[in-house]
């Protein structure tokens, strides 16, 4: 896995430093960042080899998605990887993902910086131009979009489980990556910030908070890996578990990071808010933990097997 992850991480460090992220969020051009990603070939990581792609397994691509979260990349890179894998002839430029019903508005992650949207309506995929309104959340790159009718042309059937299941494991990986970055930032700050003559990280109460934060971060990482461990597309159980675990932990991790940092954490010039905002947005995108818990619970209750057999079959048969 490191054969691909290490160069990918180095590329993101160069292309997506916090200053570049802030510039895109403020309305600046993301062309240089996108061109660098496109030239790297990583956008075709999931495309089968016979179609000119790398043909990487989902587990290896999931590690790349976590790296995107660690660097707060302000473009739909993971979404474009998925779209290129699903489409025989994908267009150039960033592609966002959305699941919608006619006449009902949705919030599309990275809709402001996408050129196209791969849209799942009634189990059919449609490729449409990205056109929406800002959400009003400061710094958010999401957009509100609505389709009053089903687009005329379809590019194929939705994958098994729908496009939302694929989006869910992507969001889980992005959350896990951001949680990893936040945990490291918080631990470093606690070791450097001195109060009453000693680092605040020496305080027992704060150590307990950070220990729980680290537990949540590891749970996010494991859940994201589990979501990407099987076949492409993932099973409903894998997608639901990955997204519900990471969404539930996201709010706790963000809260602890801000509690430890205090007032500086919410300041615009400090990097913390770049990642905590993404945790909150990722939690809600493509279904929060309550949405996926309902689906997972219904699937479990409908299955006559015992719980141990159910878990073995649903989560580890393709691993």
Secondary structure, DSSP 8 states (H G I E B T S, - for coil): -HHHHHHHHHHHHHH--HHHHHHHHTT---HHHHHHHHHHTGGGTTS-GGGTS----HHHHHHHHHHHHHTT-SS-HHHHHHHHHH-SS--SS-EEEEE--TT--EEETTTTT-SEEEEEETTEEEEEE---EE-S-TT---EEE--SS--S---EE--TT-HHHHHHHHHHHHHHHHHHHHHHHHHHHHHH-EETTEEGGG-HHHHHHHHHHHHHHHHHHHHHHHHTSS-SS--HHHHHHHHHHHHHHHHHHHHHHHHHHGGGGGSTTSTHHHHHHHHHHHHHTT--HHHHHHHHHHHHHT--S-HHHHHHHHHHS--
